[in-house]
Amino acid sequence: MSKIELARVALRLRPEDNVAVALRRLPAGMVLSASCGDITVAADIPPGHKLALAEIGPQEPIRKYGEVIGFAPRRIVPGEHVHTHNVRAERFERDYASSSQVPASRTAEHRHYFLGYSRGDGRYGTRNYIAVVSTVNCSASTSKYIAARVQESGILRRYPQVDGVLPLTHKSGCGMQFEGPDHDQLERTLAGFAGHANVAACVVVGLGCEIAQALHLLQGQHLSGRPVHVLTIQGCGGIGRTIEAGVRAVAELLPRVNYCHRVRAPASALILGTQCGGSDGYSGITGNPALGYAADLLVAQGGTVVLAETPEIYGAEHLLTRRAVTPQVAEKLLERIRWWEWYVSLFGAQLDNNPTPGNKEGGITTIYEKSLGAIAKAGTSALVDVVRYAEPIRARGLVVMDTPGYDPVSMTGLVAGGANILAFTTGRGSVYGCKPVPCLKIATNSLLFEHMQDDMDINAGRILEGATLPEVGEDIFRSLLEVASGKKTKSELQGVGEEEFAPWSLGPVL
């Protein structure tokens, strides 16, 4: 078999890496010409998976992105497939070097704008919804019936500025400690949606006897002076009467919400929530770095970018602590990392349980590898704050929100915190959508983009075919402005987004 240059079929991401990423299937017996000498592929290696470039001894680190992604439990020879069968995610010390590499702030020369809905308090919506918020699962069906009744009536056709009536239902709201951690977090999440910049008005529906009382939810919550109707099934006299009252409440709100029109707004008013799901071996090479480039462009405009999924920061947190504007901000992130180590230990789990079967099939081996690729979504800006789940996002710049890695739960927290535009990278084909906030879907490889073209908005796989990272990053930034101005995403065209509201439940059900 003739020799093929390594660079034609595999990527070595950093000079210190001892693995390369296959750009296509590498058959057993293929001979690769590399600077370190000829390498013979020992067994078939799928696209996105890793190839050993040098001998790796037992317990020696395996490096990708110039960082440790795991350790070899046995000797690995050059040309061997490097994956779950010969890599272990053992714990190791990281040099956090807090605030030692804070990047200089950058200000864009040219200002960008989008067309959004002014809420009169400095915030701008990218969509214009009426929400029907269920405080407890006992009122979930009633909330859905209210929204469905309005939709079936055809009345929305008379109000073109209204994007829809959105039922926000969930499985919790009772069986928890009153004013305990779960109660506080649920109410923070519900209030974040009820007062969101993309929600112009809302109807809150409760049962009446639950822990998450509607009036308790609204007490002290800043809803920007928007109209809020509160109903309880027990107070109204049953489900039927509550539905009738809810439909009347929505009908009363529609003219006011329809009065809102899009106006020119600065890009600095955008809060971009980032997520990766159904990741593959190319996610950290194409989609995530390209989104990170767009994130840097938005931060330079004075906007905000939020990195979430703390379990998918684990193993790469030292790269963020070095960029923290103060040691205090770095410590906030490290405190969350320690909390997660404690939290998963309560259930006999490990953070390395995070990569899914699909992640592994796509070439991701350990949580460290997944995290190093995932944090590329954050770009290169300084880390200015770390907030808890669903807490209001107030800082400008790069922020970390503590969320699980599970996509619906994580994105629910980001929206509750104030994100008014979302970007989601995927290599396996996640079809996530998130009303009331539009979600731009970014494919990490061209095969996925072509195969699921009705669900993918942008093809970052072009980077593997000659497009530059800045080119794709600028495409993402432009698309974010277009979507913020009203262009429908693929998930919106599919009608996806109502069932994905999933608040994070922390503790026991009582």
N, C-alpha and C positions, 0 to 999 in steps of 0.2 A: 504494500500500500504506500502511495506517495505521501510525502510530508506536506502538511498544511500549516501555515503560520498560525500560531496561537491567537493572535489578535483578530484573525478573520472569523473565528468561531467561538471565542470566549473572551470575557472581560476581566482583566486584573484591575481592580478599582484603585488600589494604592500600592506603591512599590513594596511596602512591608507586608502585604498580604501573602499568605501561603496557600490561598485557594483562588480560583477564577470562576466566573459564572458563565455557564454554557449559553450561547446565543441561539443554538439549535440543538437538536439531538446529536450527541457524539457517540458513534458506534464503537463497540469494543474493537481494539486493534488499530484504531486511528492513531497515526503518529503526528504529533504536534511539535513544530519547531519553535522553541522559546529561547529567551536570552539565557536561561539557566540550563539549557541543553534540551535534547529531544525528550518528549514525554509520550509514552504509549498509553492510550486509554485502556484501563483494565477491564471495565464493564460498561455497558450502555449507560449513558448519562442523559437524562431528560432535559429539555430546555428549562432554563431558570435554576437548575441545580448546580452544585459546586464540584469542581475538579481539583484534586490536590496537585500543587505545583512543585512541592518539595517533600522530602521525608519529614513526617511529624512524629516525634517519639511519644511514648506513653506519658500521659499527664501534661503534655506540652499544649500551649494555647493554639487555637485555630483562629486566624485573623482574617477579617473581611472589613472593608471600609477603614482599614488601618487600626481596627479595634478588636478586642477579644469577643468572639461569638460562642465560645465553648472550649472544651478540652478533649483531647484524644484519650480514650480509655485503653487503647492499644496502639501499636505502631501503624501508621498510615503511610503508604508508599506513593511516590509520584504517579499520577494518572488514575488514582483511585477515586471512586465516587465518595464524596464527603457528605454524609447526611445522618439521619437519626440512628442508623446502625453502628456508627463509629464516632459519635459526638455526644458529649455530656455537658449539661449546663450547670456546672459546679459553681458554688459561690466563690467570689474572689474580691479582693480589695480594689476599690476605685479611688483615683486621686481627684477629689472634688474641687480643690483649688478655687474655692468660692470667690467669685468676682475678680478673678485674675485675668480674664480675657474679655472684658466688656467692650463690645464693638462700638465705634463712634456712631452717633445718630446721623441719619441721612435724610435730607429734605429734597423732595423732587423739584426739578426746575419748572416743570409744567404741571399745572393743577388739572385734575380730572373731576368729572361730575357725573351724576346719574339723576334720573327722574324718580323721586320718591314722595311719600306722603308725610308732610310735616305734622308732627303731633303737638307742636307748640311748646315743647320743653327742650328743644335741641336735638331730639331724636327724630329719625326719619324711618318710616316703614317702607319695605320693598313690596309688600302686598297689603290688602285692605279687607280683612275678615271680620265677621261677627263670630265669636266663640260661644259655644254652650258647654260650660265647664261643670263636670260632675265631681262633687266633693268626695263621693264614696261609690263603691261598686254597686250598692243598692239602688243608686239613681242613674246608673250607666245606661240601661236600656231606655229609660224615660228621656234622657238627654239625646240619645240617638233618634228616638221617635220624633222629638221636636224638630231636629235638623232635617230629618227625612220628610216630615209633613210640610215644612217650608219649601223644600226642594220640589216635592211633587205638586205643590200648588201652582208652580210656574211664576210666582210673584217676583223671583229674582231677575227675570228677564226685564223688568221695569227699572232695575237698578244696576246699570252696567259698570259702575265704579266699585261694586261690591264683588270681591273674589269668591265669596261663598259663605255658608253658615257651617262652621266646623265643630262637630261634637268631640270633646276631649274627655275620654272615658278611660278608666283604669281598674285594677283589681284590688285596690287598697282603700284606705279611708277610715277603717275601724280596726278593732282587735289589736291596738297598739297602746303604748303608754301615752297618756294625755300630756302634751307638751314635752314629750320625750324626743330622742333623736329622729325617729322615723316620722313622728307627727310634724316636727319642725321642718324636716326636709321635704315632706310631701306638700305642706302648705307653702313653702318657699317656691316649690316647683309650680304649683297651681297658680300662685300669685304672679309668678314670672310670665306665665302664658296669658293670664287674664289682663295683665298690664303691659303686654308686649307691644312694641312699636308696629307690628304687623296686625295687631288686633285693635280695631277702632272702638269696639263695644263688646259687652259680653252679658250672657245670662248664666248665673250660677245656680245649679240645681243640686239640692241635697235631699236626703231622706227625712232628716229632722232630728234623729236621736244618735247620730254617729259621733265618733271622736272628732273628725275633721269638719266641724261646724262651719257653715257658710259665713256667718257673721264673724266668727273667730278668724276665718281665713282673711277677710277683708279688713279687719281692724288693724290700723297702723300701716297698711300697705298703700304705697303711692301708685295710684292708677291713672295719673296724669289728667284728672278731672273728667275722664271718659264716663259715659253712662254705664251703670251696672245694675241689672235686675236680679234679685235674689228670690228663689222659690224653694219650697220644700214640699215633698210629696205628702207628708203628714199634715202640713199646714194648709195645703190646697184642697185636701180631701180625696187623695188617691191619684193614681197614675193618669187616668183620663183627664181629670181637671187640671193636673199639672201640665200635661201636654197642651191643652187649650190655652192655659195661661202663658206657657212658653212661646207658643206660636204668636200670640198677641204681643208679647214683649219683643220678639224679633221684628214683627211688622212695624212696631213703633220705632224701632232703632234703624230700620233700613233707610228711610229718607235722610237721616242725619249722617249715616255712614256713607251714603252715596254722594253726599255733598263734598266729600274729600276728593281732591284732584291732585295729580302728580305735579310737583314743582321741581325746579333745578336744585339739586343738593350736592354738597361737596363729598368727594370720595371719603373724606375723613369721618363721615357719619356712618360708614359701613363697619360692622363688627362681623368678621369672617370666622365662622366655626369650621374647623377642619377635622376630618375623620378618614381613616382607611379601614376597609373591610373586605373580606375575601381577598387578602393580599397574596402575592406570589413573589417569586425570586426576583422579579423585575421592579417591584413596587418601590424599593429603595434606590433604584437606578434611574427610573423614568418619571412615573407619576408623582411620587412624593417630592423629589427635588424640584420638579417643575412647578408644583403647587407652592413649594417653599420660595421659589423665585418670585412668583406672583404675590406671595405673602409679604416679601420684602418691599415690593413696589407699593403695596397698600400701606404698609407702615411708613414708608417715605412720604405718602400723601397725608399722614397724620391719622390714619385709620388704625383699627385694632384687629389683631389676629389671635385666635385662641387655639392652643394645642391642648388636647384632652387625652383620655385613655391612659391613666397613670400606670396600669399594669403593662402597657406597651411603651412606657418610658423606662421601665425597670431594666437596668443594665446599660443604659445610655444617659442616665440622669447627670453623670459627671460632665457631660458636654454642655448641659444646660446650666448647671450651677456655676460654671466658669463664666457664663455670659450674663449672670444675674447682676442687676445694677447695684445691689448691696448684698452683703453677707446675710442680712435678715431675710431677703427674698429667697436666697439660695436655701436657707434653713427651712423656710416654709415648704419648699419642695421636698427636702430630705425628710422632714417630719411626716409628710404624706407617704413617702416610700417606706419608712419604718412602720407606719400604720398598716399599710397593705401587707407587709411581711407578717405582722401580728394577726391581721384579719383572716388571711387565707389559712394560717396555721390552726385557727380555731376549728376548721372543718377538715383538717388533715390534707389540705391541698397545698400546691406549690405554685408560685407565679409562672414557672415553666410549663404548667399545664395549659397555658394560654394558647400557644399555636394550635389551630384546629387541624383536623385531618385534611381539609382543603388547602390550608396554608402549607402543610408539609408536602402534599402532593405537588404544589406549585414551586417547591424548592426551599421553603423556610424551615430551618432545622430547630432553632432554640428561640426562647424569648429574647435573648440578648441580640440575636441577629434581627429578629422582628422589630425590636425597639430601635436599633440603630438606623434601620430603614424608615421607621415610622416618624422619628423626630425630624427627618428631613423636611416634612410638611411645614415646620416652623420657620424655615428659612435661616437667616444668619443674624437677625436683629437681636438686640439686648433683651433679656427677660426682665420685664418690669413688675410683674406681680404673679402671685399664685392664689387662686380662690377655691373655696369649697364648692361642692356640687350645687348647681342651680343658684349660686350667689350672684348678685348683680355685678356685671363686668363694668368697671368705671375707668380703669386705666387705659391710656392710649399706648399702643405698641404691642409687643408680644406678651401674652398672658397664658399661663397654664391653668386649666380648670381640672380639679380632681374628679374624675369619673371612672367607672369601669370601662373595660375595652369593648363590651358588648354594644353593638352599634345603636340599637334603638334607645337603650338606657343612656348611653353617652350623649347622643344627639339631643335627647329630651332635656338633659341638664344644660347643654350649650344654648339651646333656644330659651330656656327659662332664665338663663343668665343675661340674655339680651342679644344673642347673635341674630342678625337680620339677613344674613346670606350664608350659605353653607357650601362647602366643597368636599367631595367624597371620592377618594381614589380606590380603585379595585382592579385586581388582576385576575380574579376568578369569576367575577360577574355578579356583584351585589346589585340588587334592584331597589335599594332603599330610596324612599322619598319622605318628606317631612313637612306637612302642613302645620303651621301657616307660613313656613319659611322655605323659599325655593332652594333646591339642592342640586348643584352642578356635579354631574358624574363624570369622572376622569378614568379612562381605561389605561392600564399600564402597558398593554401590548396590542399590536394591530390585529392579531387574530381574534381577540376578544371584542375589540371595537367593531370589526366587520361581522362577527357572529351575532352580536347583541346590539346592533346599530339602533334599534328602537329604544334602547335604554341608556346608551352611553352618549354623553354630550361632546367629549373631547378625547382625541386619541393622542396620549403621551407616548405611545409605542413608536411614534415617528422618530424619537430620539435614537432608537436602536437602528434606524434606517438612514441616518444622516442629518436629521434636523437637529439644531442646537438647543441646549437647555434654555437659553434666553428667548429663543423664538417661541417655544412651546409655553414658557412661563408668561410671556407677553400675551399670547393667545388666551391663556386662562384669565389673566387680569382683564383683558377687554371683554371676555365673555361674562365675567362677574359683573361688570358695569352694565352690560346689556340685560342680563337677567335681573339685576337690581332695578332696572328701568322698566321691567314688565315682560321681557321675553320669556316665554314658557320653557322650562326645562323638560327633558324627556320624561322624568318621573311625574311632572305635573300633567303632561299630555296623556300619560297613562292613567291619571287619576289617583296615583299612589300618595299616601300620606296621612290618612285618618287613623289607621290601626297602629301606627308606629309610635304613638304617644305612650311612653313606658317609664314612669318615674321609678327611681332606684329605691328599693326597699332594703333597709340595712339589717333589721333585727327580727326577733321572733314574732309570730302571729299569736296573739293571746286569745 
